[in-house]
Amino acid sequence: MRLAELVVGELAPVSLTVAPGEILCLSGPSGSGKSRLLRAIADLDAHGGEIWLGELCQSRVKGHCWRGWVMLVPADSQWWGERVGDHLGRGLDGQGEALGFPAGVEDWQVSRLSSGEKQRLALLRAWSRQPRALLLDEPTANLDPQLTGKTEAWIRHWARQAGLPVIWISHDPGQIARVADRHYRIHDNRLERDHGSD
């Protein structure tokens, strides 16, 4: 995935490439534009510049197709159906157990889910739809340390196995050290590489 002079809000133009299977972590103060940048990459917010996924240029692809390929998992996911299974593109094939869920989680009622369960199930929902790139906005913010570790390992394995370029917003230096192949910070409206945690 390649960002070419991407202009979003107050951010200086962003140009960078995320390789297949690479996890790029993004940090910065609240309100600095991290989530807005991810929303622009997913074609959910207005922006300038271009975004490429291989040979595909976002401006030449229908929005719903692009969002299926370049999938954003927001910090607070939305759920519309009554059952978890109503939201899945395909069966979980044991992936639920890897994130701490029992077999049959597809039949759970969405109304009974905790915030941490919703976070993990939003990741499984994304997995079930087989995206080509993944944008994660604090995907473990509501999880305890044990589930955070499981979820980090699962995402890393998925990214490597499927060759997904991943941009992952995190405020946790420990997490960034564990999962990031590269780390960028937003500082004074600019995206700057942090070599200390790579």
N, C-alpha and C positions, 0 to 999 in steps of 0.2 A: 504494500500500500504506500502511495506516495502523495504527499501534500505539496502543492506547488503554489507558493505565494498566497496561502490561504489567509484571508482577512476576516476576522470575527470581532465585532465590538471594538474595544479599545486596544486589543492585542496588536502588536507589530506583526507584519506578514510572517507566516510560518511556512517554512519549507523543510521537510524531512521525509525520510523513507523508513518504513518499518518492514523488515524482512519476514518472509513466511516462517512461522514458529517463534518469532522474536517477541518478547514482552518488553514494552517501553513503559516505564512508570512516569507519571506526571504528578507533581506536587506544587503547592503554592498557597498563599493566603486565601482565606475565604473571600469570595467575591472577585477573585483575580481573573476569572474567565475559564477555569478548567472545564466545568460541566458544559458551558456554552460552546467551547471548542469541540467537545465530543458530539454535542447535538448538531453542530455544523457539519462535521465529518459524516454523520448519519443522515444528512440532508433533512434535518428537522428545524434548523434555524437558518436564516438568511446569511449569506457569506459571499466574499469575493474569492477569486483564485480558482484553482482546480484541484480535484482529488481523483487519483487514479487507483484502480484495483487491477493490477496486471495491465492488460491493454484496454480495460474499460474505463471510460471517463464519466464521472458522475453526472456532469451536465448533459450527457447524451443518453442517460438511462432514466426510465420512468421511476418516480420516487418510491413507489411501493416495492419495486424490484430491488432498487439499491438498498433500501432499509432491511430487506430480507438477506442480502449478501453481507452488508456492513452493519452488524447488529449491535445496538446499544442496549446494555443492561443497566438501567438507572438505579440510583440509590433506593428509591421508593418505587417499586414496580406496581403496575396497574393490573387488576384481575377483573374479568367481565363475566365469565361463566361461573356456575355454581361449584363444579368439581375441578380438581387439579387437572384431570385428564382432558377436560374440555379445551385446555390451552396448549396441548402438546401436539407437535407436528408428527410425531411417531412414538412408538413405545420406548420406555426408558432402558430396556435391556440390561438391567442390573446397575445402571448408573446411579439410581437413587440410593442404593445401599452404600455406595462409595462416599456419599455426602451425609451419611448418618440416618437415612430414612429406611423404614421397614418396607418389605414387599407390599404392594397394594396402595402405595401413596397416591397413585392416580385417582383412587376413589375417594380421597379425603375431600371434605367440604372446604372451600376457600374461606368461608366465614370463621372457621376454627383456627386458621393459621396464625402463628406468632410472626413478629417482624423478622426474626432470624430464619424461620421456616420459609417465609416469602422470599427472602434474599437467596437462599439456596435453591428453591424451586424456580426462581426466575432464571438462574444459571442453567438448570436442567431444561427449562422451556427453550432457552436459546440453543442449547446443545441439540434438542430434538428437531430443530428447524435447520440444522446444518449450514450455518453461515460460513462465509469465506473470510471474514475479518470480524474482530470482536472489540467492542468498546465497553470498558467496565468502570462504573462510577462508584467507588468505595464498596466493592461487592461483599466485603466481610465486616462492615461497620457494626452490625448488630449481632455478631457471633462471639462466643467465648473462645479462649485461646485454643482449646482442643479442636473445635469445629473450624476455626480459622486455619489451623495447620492442615486439616483434611482438605478444606476447600482450595487453599493455595496449591497443594500438591495435585489435586484433580485438575485445576485450570492449567497448570504447567504441562501436565501430561496431555491434556486435550489439545493445547496449542501446538505442542511438538508433534503429536501424532497426526493432526489434521493439517499442519502447516499454516496455522492461522497467525497473521499479524495481530498483535494485541496492544491496545493502549489502555492503561490501567491507572486510574486516579487513586492515590493513597496519601494519607497524612502520616502514616506510621513508618518511621525510619527503619524499624526492624523488618517490617514486611517488605519494604522496598529492597533492603539488602538481600532478603531471601528470594524474591521472585524476579527482580528486574535484570534484564540484559543491559539496558541503558536507563538512565534516569535524567529527566529534564525538570527544571523548576520554572515557574513563572515569577519573574522578578522585574519590577518597574515596567510592566506591560510587555515584557519580552520573554521568549522561551529560551532558556539557557541550559546547556548541558552541565550536569553535576557529575564530574569524574570520580568524586570521592566515594560514591556508593555503587559504582558499576562493578 
